């Protein structure tokens, strides 16, 4: 999976990405809506390995986002299979995470739009989902801007998050191709 936009290159992970990716995942502000919150270097490295394995196995996955102007790793984006516990069962999810210094510049929308334009010819389904904690307004706005739609009847509690934690209630968005 390799996608180029005017400003970005979405590509498989490289050895040089580990340090910048670990810095993104160690930023408490970036990881505000994730459970558990920040990741250690080892956990972050393991994510890259798992993403590459998924890409090799399925032909799609969660890939690095590189800014073409300076080759900076600015985040990650792509597709992955969800768990069975999601309303509707196992599906393909689009997800993203970007370094804080790259927020507010349209990179997430540009990268996600490119992924969704690529998807119909490559994914084994005609639908993707996106989900996040109910309080994650920035990601919810992006999903809506991408044309994804939410049915409140499909909202769910993420059982991996402790009861009473504000990150437990989740919203689910869908997009049909």
Secondary structure, 3 states (H helix, E strand, C coil): CCEECCCEEEECCCHHHHHHHHHHHCCCCCCCCCCCCCCCHHHHHHHHHHHHHHHHHHCCCEEEEEECCCCEEEEEEEEEECCCCCCCCCCEEEEEEECHHHCCCCHHHHHHHHHHHHHCCCCCCCEEEEEEECCCHHHHHHHHHCCCEECHHHCEECCCCCCCCCCCEEEEEEEEC
